[in-house]
């Protein structure tokens, strides 16, 4: 009984530690570097910056706890999350596969997507796969390597909109919702309908999922849903009224980092709060979150379009540079409507550095949406790079009681 009570008290202490958030440190850090941050600090509302940084502290048994720092964090202030929602879909798709294993379904099973509602499309082949066939596993690779939109849409259809949002709530991600496919103008009634799908092992049908319909709306209490002064409609015609993002996906920064922490460190959470993932599932996620597009053969990418550091914004911005061989960044980024978002876990194996960093920034000087005229290169990417480098400097000089054993993150990128 005494041992059980001690364990319970320890869990309570861990929970309290995880919930304490310092709201001053990041502000002071940026103010100490005016040459890097003055421009955005002078307009925090205009650029809609939110930052969440969590230090990782290990005990003698290598078990992590987190100390969290925030800047301008507001889960009710809406920003468009773009592709960051895809990480949730990756995890939930693998969980669904595991629930259906008794039927013979695996992440490698051939996934044939049909259509049954207006606007839906079929998928019969995938020429980027070695066997030229679509599968959950290959869609995950494309999502984590280069944020493929169609790959996300296919996982969205497999999981189903209702199940996605049930899982968000079940995992305590209460400030988020995933309502739409991406990059196809999915909204309203079409977003509520999911395609029928069949899975095969060779020629054998192992799972037949009928079309799904989800009538729910998933309301959240959000501000900042109406932005700017105009937008281009589907016919590229300028509409001179603010852009309304009501009914879009929402993925708060705090929820993004919590999802990442549960994925990276399941051992830091009670057993009943962990994802239903296998050892191989975790390995798949870790490998392709941290793998560079230039290291991949299937799918294969043009290095001119997807260079090595293309997806690692919270350290490299969007610069085409040779990455530090001691560093790996496990992340999921997003960019759309002038927003740049990145949710990351950072490792420097040589110096024993690890931390979580998630951030969002927006820049749209002309106030017009959908015109592809955003200030990514002059405002957003430099901010992301400078923030990541600044946090890295903090970690490089931070004293730790116990050095982390990072061996589980030393992965084989040759396959």
SELUMDO-645993 format. One record per residue (C-alpha): residue in one letter; x, y, z. Coordinates in steps of 0.25 Angstrom, whole numbers. Example, Ala and Ser with C-alpha at 12.3 -4.5 7.8 and 13.67 -1.06 7.14 Angstrom:
vovo rest A&c1 49&c2 -18&c3 31
vovo rest S&c1 55&c2 -4&c3 29
//
This chain:
vovo rest X&c1 0&c2 0&c3 0
vovo rest X&c1 11&c2 10&c3 4
vovo rest X&c1 18&c2 7&c3 -10
vovo rest X&c1 5&c2 10&c3 -17
vovo rest X&c1 3&c2 23&c3 -9
vovo rest X&c1 17&c2 27&c3 -12
vovo rest X&c1 15&c2 24&c3 -27
vovo rest X&c1 2&c2 32&c3 -27
vovo rest X&c1 8&c2 44&c3 -21
vovo rest X&c1 20&c2 43&c3 -31
vovo rest X&c1 10&c2 44&c3 -42
vovo rest X&c1 3&c2 56&c3 -36
vovo rest X&c1 16&c2 63&c3 -34
vovo rest X&c1 20&c2 60&c3 -49
vovo rest X&c1 6&c2 65&c3 -54
vovo rest X&c1 8&c2 78&c3 -46
vovo rest X&c1 22&c2 80&c3 -51
vovo rest X&c1 17&c2 78&c3 -65
vovo rest X&c1 6&c2 88&c3 -63
vovo rest X&c1 15&c2 100&c3 -58
vovo rest X&c1 18&c2 110&c3 -69
vovo rest X&c1 28&c2 121&c3 -68
vovo rest X&c1 22&c2 133&c3 -77
vovo rest X&c1 34&c2 143&c3 -75
vovo rest X&c1 46&c2 135&c3 -79
vovo rest X&c1 44&c2 135&c3 -95
vovo rest X&c1 40&c2 150&c3 -95
vovo rest X&c1 53&c2 153&c3 -88
vovo rest X&c1 61&c2 144&c3 -97
vovo rest X&c1 56&c2 151&c3 -109
vovo rest X&c1 57&c2 165&c3 -103
vovo rest X&c1 72&c2 162&c3 -100
vovo rest X&c1 74&c2 160&c3 -115
vovo rest X&c1 68&c2 172&c3 -122
vovo rest X&c1 75&c2 171&c3 -135
vovo rest X&c1 68&c2 158&c3 -137
vovo rest X&c1 54&c2 160&c3 -131
vovo rest X&c1 51&c2 175&c3 -129
vovo rest X&c1 43&c2 175&c3 -142
vovo rest X&c1 33&c2 164&c3 -138
vovo rest X&c1 33&c2 168&c3 -123
vovo rest X&c1 28&c2 182&c3 -127
vovo rest X&c1 16&c2 175&c3 -134
vovo rest X&c1 13&c2 163&c3 -126
vovo rest X&c1 -2&c2 164&c3 -129
vovo rest X&c1 0&c2 167&c3 -144
vovo rest X&c1 9&c2 155&c3 -145
vovo rest X&c1 1&c2 146&c3 -136
vovo rest X&c1 13&c2 139&c3 -130
vovo rest X&c1 11&c2 128&c3 -120
vovo rest X&c1 23&c2 120&c3 -114
vovo rest X&c1 23&c2 108&c3 -105
vovo rest X&c1 37&c2 103&c3 -101
vovo rest X&c1 39&c2 91&c3 -91
vovo rest X&c1 52&c2 87&c3 -85
vovo rest X&c1 54&c2 72&c3 -83
vovo rest X&c1 60&c2 68&c3 -70
vovo rest X&c1 64&c2 53&c3 -67
vovo rest X&c1 65&c2 46&c3 -54
vovo rest X&c1 75&c2 35&c3 -51
vovo rest X&c1 67&c2 25&c3 -58
vovo rest X&c1 66&c2 34&c3 -71
vovo rest X&c1 51&c2 36&c3 -68
vovo rest X&c1 48&c2 50&c3 -74
vovo rest X&c1 40&c2 62&c3 -68
vovo rest X&c1 37&c2 75&c3 -74
vovo rest X&c1 39&c2 90&c3 -70
vovo rest X&c1 30&c2 99&c3 -79
vovo rest X&c1 32&c2 113&c3 -84
vovo rest X&c1 22&c2 121&c3 -92
vovo rest X&c1 21&c2 134&c3 -100
vovo rest X&c1 7&c2 140&c3 -104
vovo rest X&c1 1&c2 126&c3 -102
vovo rest X&c1 -14&c2 126&c3 -104
vovo rest X&c1 -22&c2 113&c3 -108
vovo rest X&c1 -34&c2 121&c3 -112
vovo rest X&c1 -27&c2 131&c3 -121
vovo rest X&c1 -29&c2 124&c3 -135
vovo rest X&c1 -18&c2 122&c3 -145
vovo rest X&c1 -19&c2 113&c3 -157
vovo rest X&c1 -11&c2 100&c3 -153
vovo rest X&c1 -9&c2 96&c3 -168
vovo rest X&c1 -1&c2 83&c3 -169
vovo rest X&c1 2&c2 82&c3 -154
vovo rest X&c1 -11&c2 74&c3 -152
vovo rest X&c1 -5&c2 63&c3 -161
vovo rest X&c1 3&c2 57&c3 -149
vovo rest X&c1 -10&c2 54&c3 -141
vovo rest X&c1 -15&c2 47&c3 -154
vovo rest X&c1 -2&c2 38&c3 -155
vovo rest X&c1 -3&c2 34&c3 -140
vovo rest X&c1 -18&c2 31&c3 -141
vovo rest X&c1 -17&c2 24&c3 -154
vovo rest X&c1 -7&c2 14&c3 -147
vovo rest X&c1 -16&c2 12&c3 -135
vovo rest X&c1 -27&c2 9&c3 -144
vovo rest X&c1 -19&c2 -1&c3 -152
vovo rest X&c1 -15&c2 -8&c3 -138
vovo rest X&c1 -30&c2 -9&c3 -134
vovo rest X&c1 -32&c2 -16&c3 -148
vovo rest X&c1 -20&c2 -26&c3 -147
vovo rest X&c1 -29&c2 -38&c3 -144
vovo rest X&c1 -35&c2 -36&c3 -158
vovo rest X&c1 -21&c2 -37&c3 -165
vovo rest X&c1 -19&c2 -22&c3 -167
vovo rest X&c1 -6&c2 -16&c3 -166
vovo rest X&c1 1&c2 -2&c3 -169
vovo rest X&c1 7&c2 -9&c3 -181
vovo rest X&c1 -7&c2 -15&c3 -187
vovo rest X&c1 -10&c2 -9&c3 -200
vovo rest X&c1 -21&c2 2&c3 -198
vovo rest X&c1 -30&c2 4&c3 -210
vovo rest X&c1 -39&c2 17&c3 -208
vovo rest X&c1 -52&c2 18&c3 -216
vovo rest X&c1 -62&c2 30&c3 -217
vovo rest X&c1 -76&c2 31&c3 -214
vovo rest X&c1 -79&c2 46&c3 -212
vovo rest X&c1 -78&c2 58&c3 -220
vovo rest X&c1 -63&c2 63&c3 -221
vovo rest X&c1 -57&c2 50&c3 -216
vovo rest X&c1 -46&c2 43&c3 -224
vovo rest X&c1 -40&c2 29&c3 -225
vovo rest X&c1 -26&c2 24&c3 -222
vovo rest X&c1 -22&c2 11&c3 -229
vovo rest X&c1 -7&c2 12&c3 -230
vovo rest X&c1 4&c2 20&c3 -224
vovo rest X&c1 16&c2 21&c3 -233
vovo rest X&c1 25&c2 27&c3 -222
vovo rest X&c1 24&c2 14&c3 -215
vovo rest X&c1 34&c2 3&c3 -218
vovo rest X&c1 23&c2 -7&c3 -221
vovo rest X&c1 15&c2 4&c3 -227
vovo rest X&c1 3&c2 2&c3 -218
vovo rest X&c1 -3&c2 11&c3 -207
vovo rest X&c1 -3&c2 7&c3 -193
vovo rest X&c1 -4&c2 14&c3 -179
vovo rest X&c1 11&c2 12&c3 -177
vovo rest X&c1 15&c2 19&c3 -190
vovo rest X&c1 5&c2 31&c3 -188
vovo rest X&c1 11&c2 33&c3 -174
vovo rest X&c1 25&c2 34&c3 -180
vovo rest X&c1 20&c2 44&c3 -190
vovo rest X&c1 14&c2 52&c3 -179
vovo rest X&c1 26&c2 52&c3 -170
vovo rest X&c1 36&c2 55&c3 -181
vovo rest X&c1 30&c2 66&c3 -189
vovo rest X&c1 16&c2 68&c3 -183
vovo rest X&c1 8&c2 62&c3 -195
vovo rest X&c1 -6&c2 67&c3 -195
vovo rest X&c1 -12&c2 55&c3 -203
vovo rest X&c1 -6&c2 46&c3 -193
vovo rest X&c1 -12&c2 53&c3 -181
vovo rest X&c1 -26&c2 53&c3 -188
vovo rest X&c1 -25&c2 38&c3 -190
vovo rest X&c1 -22&c2 36&c3 -175
vovo rest X&c1 -34&c2 45&c3 -172
vovo rest X&c1 -43&c2 37&c3 -180
vovo rest X&c1 -38&c2 24&c3 -173
vovo rest X&c1 -39&c2 29&c3 -159
vovo rest X&c1 -52&c2 36&c3 -161
vovo rest X&c1 -55&c2 50&c3 -157
vovo rest X&c1 -63&c2 46&c3 -145
vovo rest X&c1 -52&c2 37&c3 -140
vovo rest X&c1 -42&c2 47&c3 -142
vovo rest X&c1 -49&c2 57&c3 -133
vovo rest X&c1 -53&c2 47&c3 -122
vovo rest X&c1 -38&c2 43&c3 -121
vovo rest X&c1 -34&c2 57&c3 -120
vovo rest X&c1 -43&c2 59&c3 -108
vovo rest X&c1 -39&c2 45&c3 -102
vovo rest X&c1 -24&c2 50&c3 -102
vovo rest X&c1 -28&c2 63&c3 -95
vovo rest X&c1 -26&c2 71&c3 -107
vovo rest X&c1 -38&c2 79&c3 -104
vovo rest X&c1 -34&c2 92&c3 -112
vovo rest X&c1 -34&c2 85&c3 -125
vovo rest X&c1 -42&c2 80&c3 -136
vovo rest X&c1 -39&c2 73&c3 -150
vovo rest X&c1 -51&c2 76&c3 -160
vovo rest X&c1 -45&c2 76&c3 -174
vovo rest X&c1 -37&c2 70&c3 -184
vovo rest X&c1 -25&c2 79&c3 -189
vovo rest X&c1 -23&c2 87&c3 -202
vovo rest X&c1 -35&c2 82&c3 -209
vovo rest X&c1 -45&c2 93&c3 -204
vovo rest X&c1 -52&c2 83&c3 -195
vovo rest X&c1 -63&c2 89&c3 -186
vovo rest X&c1 -77&c2 88&c3 -182
vovo rest X&c1 -84&c2 75&c3 -186
vovo rest X&c1 -73&c2 69&c3 -194
vovo rest X&c1 -64&c2 69&c3 -182
vovo rest X&c1 -74&c2 61&c3 -175
vovo rest X&c1 -74&c2 50&c3 -185
vovo rest X&c1 -62&c2 40&c3 -185
vovo rest X&c1 -59&c2 30&c3 -196
vovo rest X&c1 -61&c2 15&c3 -196
vovo rest X&c1 -47&c2 8&c3 -195
vovo rest X&c1 -43&c2 -7&c3 -197
vovo rest X&c1 -30&c2 -13&c3 -192
vovo rest X&c1 -23&c2 -25&c3 -198
vovo rest X&c1 -12&c2 -34&c3 -194
vovo rest X&c1 -8&c2 -38&c3 -208
vovo rest X&c1 -21&c2 -42&c3 -215
vovo rest X&c1 -28&c2 -45&c3 -202
vovo rest X&c1 -38&c2 -35&c3 -197
vovo rest X&c1 -36&c2 -33&c3 -182
vovo rest X&c1 -44&c2 -21&c3 -179
vovo rest X&c1 -55&c2 -14&c3 -186
vovo rest X&c1 -59&c2 0&c3 -180
vovo rest X&c1 -71&c2 6&c3 -185
vovo rest X&c1 -73&c2 21&c3 -187
vovo rest X&c1 -75&c2 29&c3 -174
vovo rest X&c1 -83&c2 41&c3 -171
vovo rest X&c1 -81&c2 50&c3 -159
vovo rest X&c1 -92&c2 61&c3 -156
vovo rest X&c1 -85&c2 68&c3 -144
vovo rest X&c1 -79&c2 82&c3 -145
vovo rest X&c1 -69&c2 82&c3 -133
vovo rest X&c1 -71&c2 96&c3 -128
vovo rest X&c1 -59&c2 102&c3 -121
vovo rest X&c1 -59&c2 116&c3 -114
vovo rest X&c1 -49&c2 123&c3 -123
vovo rest X&c1 -46&c2 138&c3 -126
vovo rest X&c1 -39&c2 143&c3 -138
vovo rest X&c1 -47&c2 135&c3 -148
vovo rest X&c1 -49&c2 147&c3 -157
vovo rest X&c1 -36&c2 153&c3 -163
vovo rest X&c1 -30&c2 163&c3 -172
vovo rest X&c1 -37&c2 172&c3 -182
vovo rest X&c1 -40&c2 163&c3 -194
vovo rest X&c1 -37&c2 150&c3 -201
vovo rest X&c1 -37&c2 143&c3 -215
vovo rest X&c1 -49&c2 134&c3 -217
vovo rest X&c1 -48&c2 121&c3 -224
vovo rest X&c1 -48&c2 128&c3 -238
vovo rest X&c1 -37&c2 137&c3 -233
vovo rest X&c1 -46&c2 149&c3 -232
vovo rest X&c1 -43&c2 159&c3 -221
vovo rest X&c1 -54&c2 160&c3 -210
vovo rest X&c1 -53&c2 173&c3 -202
vovo rest X&c1 -57&c2 167&c3 -189
vovo rest X&c1 -50&c2 160&c3 -177
vovo rest X&c1 -46&c2 146&c3 -179
vovo rest X&c1 -54&c2 136&c3 -170
vovo rest X&c1 -47&c2 124&c3 -165
vovo rest X&c1 -59&c2 118&c3 -157
vovo rest X&c1 -61&c2 104&c3 -160
vovo rest X&c1 -46&c2 101&c3 -162
vovo rest X&c1 -37&c2 91&c3 -155
vovo rest X&c1 -31&c2 96&c3 -142
vovo rest X&c1 -19&c2 91&c3 -134
vovo rest X&c1 -15&c2 99&c3 -122
vovo rest X&c1 0&c2 101&c3 -119
vovo rest X&c1 -1&c2 94&c3 -106
vovo rest X&c1 -9&c2 82&c3 -112
vovo rest X&c1 2&c2 81&c3 -123
vovo rest X&c1 13&c2 80&c3 -112
vovo rest X&c1 5&c2 70&c3 -103
vovo rest X&c1 3&c2 61&c3 -115
vovo rest X&c1 18&c2 62&c3 -118
vovo rest X&c1 22&c2 59&c3 -104
vovo rest X&c1 13&c2 47&c3 -103
vovo rest X&c1 19&c2 42&c3 -116
vovo rest X&c1 33&c2 44&c3 -112
vovo rest X&c1 32&c2 40&c3 -98
vovo rest X&c1 21&c2 30&c3 -95
vovo rest X&c1 28&c2 26&c3 -83
vovo rest X&c1 26&c2 40&c3 -77
vovo rest X&c1 11&c2 38&c3 -77
vovo rest X&c1 2&c2 28&c3 -69
vovo rest X&c1 -1&c2 15&c3 -77
vovo rest X&c1 -15&c2 18&c3 -80
vovo rest X&c1 -12&c2 31&c3 -86
vovo rest X&c1 -2&c2 26&c3 -96
vovo rest X&c1 -4&c2 23&c3 -111
vovo rest X&c1 -8&c2 9&c3 -115
vovo rest X&c1 5&c2 8&c3 -124
vovo rest X&c1 15&c2 -3&c3 -126
vovo rest X&c1 30&c2 -2&c3 -125
vovo rest X&c1 30&c2 -3&c3 -140
vovo rest X&c1 20&c2 9&c3 -140
vovo rest X&c1 28&c2 18&c3 -132
vovo rest X&c1 41&c2 14&c3 -140
vovo rest X&c1 33&c2 18&c3 -153
vovo rest X&c1 29&c2 31&c3 -147
vovo rest X&c1 43&c2 35&c3 -141
vovo rest X&c1 50&c2 31&c3 -154
vovo rest X&c1 42&c2 39&c3 -164
vovo rest X&c1 40&c2 51&c3 -155
vovo rest X&c1 55&c2 53&c3 -154
vovo rest X&c1 59&c2 47&c3 -168
vovo rest X&c1 63&c2 57&c3 -178
vovo rest X&c1 56&c2 57&c3 -192
vovo rest X&c1 69&c2 55&c3 -198
vovo rest X&c1 71&c2 42&c3 -190
vovo rest X&c1 59&c2 35&c3 -196
vovo rest X&c1 58&c2 26&c3 -208
vovo rest X&c1 43&c2 22&c3 -207
vovo rest X&c1 38&c2 32&c3 -208
vovo rest X&c1 49&c2 39&c3 -216
vovo rest X&c1 49&c2 54&c3 -217
vovo rest X&c1 56&c2 65&c3 -225
vovo rest X&c1 66&c2 71&c3 -216
vovo rest X&c1 64&c2 85&c3 -223
vovo rest X&c1 49&c2 85&c3 -219
vovo rest X&c1 51&c2 77&c3 -205
vovo rest X&c1 66&c2 80&c3 -200
vovo rest X&c1 72&c2 74&c3 -188
vovo rest X&c1 67&c2 84&c3 -178
vovo rest X&c1 54&c2 87&c3 -185
vovo rest X&c1 45&c2 83&c3 -173
vovo rest X&c1 53&c2 88&c3 -161
vovo rest X&c1 49&c2 102&c3 -159
vovo rest X&c1 51&c2 103&c3 -145
vovo rest X&c1 66&c2 103&c3 -146
vovo rest X&c1 69&c2 105&c3 -161
vovo rest X&c1 58&c2 114&c3 -166
vovo rest X&c1 57&c2 110&c3 -180
vovo rest X&c1 71&c2 112&c3 -183
vovo rest X&c1 78&c2 101&c3 -192
vovo rest X&c1 90&c2 97&c3 -184
vovo rest X&c1 97&c2 85&c3 -180
vovo rest X&c1 91&c2 80&c3 -166
vovo rest X&c1 100&c2 78&c3 -154
vovo rest X&c1 102&c2 63&c3 -154
vovo rest X&c1 100&c2 62&c3 -139
vovo rest X&c1 86&c2 68&c3 -139
vovo rest X&c1 73&c2 62&c3 -142
vovo rest X&c1 60&c2 69&c3 -142
vovo rest X&c1 47&c2 61&c3 -140
vovo rest X&c1 36&c2 71&c3 -145
vovo rest X&c1 23&c2 74&c3 -153
vovo rest X&c1 22&c2 87&c3 -159
vovo rest X&c1 11&c2 95&c3 -166
vovo rest X&c1 10&c2 107&c3 -175
vovo rest X&c1 -2&c2 114&c3 -181
vovo rest X&c1 -10&c2 127&c3 -181
vovo rest X&c1 3&c2 134&c3 -177
vovo rest X&c1 5&c2 125&c3 -165
vovo rest X&c1 17&c2 117&c3 -162
vovo rest X&c1 16&c2 107&c3 -151
vovo rest X&c1 26&c2 97&c3 -146
vovo rest X&c1 25&c2 86&c3 -135
vovo rest X&c1 38&c2 80&c3 -131
vovo rest X&c1 46&c2 71&c3 -122
vovo rest X&c1 61&c2 74&c3 -124
vovo rest X&c1 73&c2 66&c3 -121
vovo rest X&c1 88&c2 69&c3 -121
vovo rest X&c1 95&c2 55&c3 -119
vovo rest X&c1 109&c2 61&c3 -117
vovo rest X&c1 105&c2 71&c3 -106
vovo rest X&c1 94&c2 63&c3 -100
vovo rest X&c1 83&c2 74&c3 -103
vovo rest X&c1 68&c2 71&c3 -105
vovo rest X&c1 56&c2 80&c3 -104
vovo rest X&c1 42&c2 82&c3 -109
vovo rest X&c1 39&c2 95&c3 -117
vovo rest X&c1 26&c2 99&c3 -124
vovo rest X&c1 23&c2 112&c3 -130
vovo rest X&c1 14&c2 120&c3 -139
vovo rest X&c1 16&c2 133&c3 -147
vovo rest X&c1 8&c2 140&c3 -157
vovo rest X&c1 11&c2 151&c3 -167
vovo rest X&c1 2&c2 156&c3 -178
vovo rest X&c1 6&c2 171&c3 -180
vovo rest X&c1 -5&c2 174&c3 -191
vovo rest X&c1 -16&c2 167&c3 -183
vovo rest X&c1 -21&c2 159&c3 -195
vovo rest X&c1 -23&c2 144&c3 -193
vovo rest X&c1 -21&c2 133&c3 -204
vovo rest X&c1 -13&c2 142&c3 -212
vovo rest X&c1 0&c2 135&c3 -209
vovo rest X&c1 7&c2 148&c3 -205
vovo rest X&c1 12&c2 145&c3 -191
vovo rest X&c1 24&c2 150&c3 -184
vovo rest X&c1 30&c2 136&c3 -182
vovo rest X&c1 44&c2 139&c3 -186
vovo rest X&c1 46&c2 153&c3 -180
vovo rest X&c1 38&c2 151&c3 -166
vovo rest X&c1 34&c2 137&c3 -163
vovo rest X&c1 46&c2 128&c3 -167
vovo rest X&c1 56&c2 137&c3 -161
vovo rest X&c1 48&c2 137&c3 -148
vovo rest X&c1 47&c2 122&c3 -148
vovo rest X&c1 62&c2 121&c3 -150
vovo rest X&c1 66&c2 131&c3 -140
vovo rest X&c1 56&c2 125&c3 -129
vovo rest X&c1 62&c2 111&c3 -131
vovo rest X&c1 76&c2 116&c3 -131
vovo rest X&c1 74&c2 124&c3 -118
vovo rest X&c1 67&c2 113&c3 -111
vovo rest X&c1 79&c2 104&c3 -115
vovo rest X&c1 89&c2 114&c3 -109
vovo rest X&c1 81&c2 113&c3 -96
vovo rest X&c1 81&c2 98&c3 -96
vovo rest X&c1 96&c2 98&c3 -99
vovo rest X&c1 99&c2 106&c3 -86
vovo rest X&c1 88&c2 99&c3 -77
vovo rest X&c1 94&c2 90&c3 -66
vovo rest X&c1 87&c2 77&c3 -64
vovo rest X&c1 87&c2 68&c3 -52
vovo rest X&c1 87&c2 55&c3 -61
vovo rest X&c1 91&c2 54&c3 -76
vovo rest X&c1 81&c2 48&c3 -85
vovo rest X&c1 82&c2 34&c3 -91
vovo rest X&c1 78&c2 37&c3 -105
vovo rest X&c1 81&c2 24&c3 -111
vovo rest X&c1 67&c2 20&c3 -115
vovo rest X&c1 67&c2 32&c3 -125
vovo rest X&c1 79&c2 28&c3 -132
vovo rest X&c1 72&c2 22&c3 -144
vovo rest X&c1 75&c2 15&c3 -157
vovo rest X&c1 72&c2 24&c3 -169
vovo rest X&c1 77&c2 15&c3 -180
vovo rest X&c1 64&c2 9&c3 -183
//
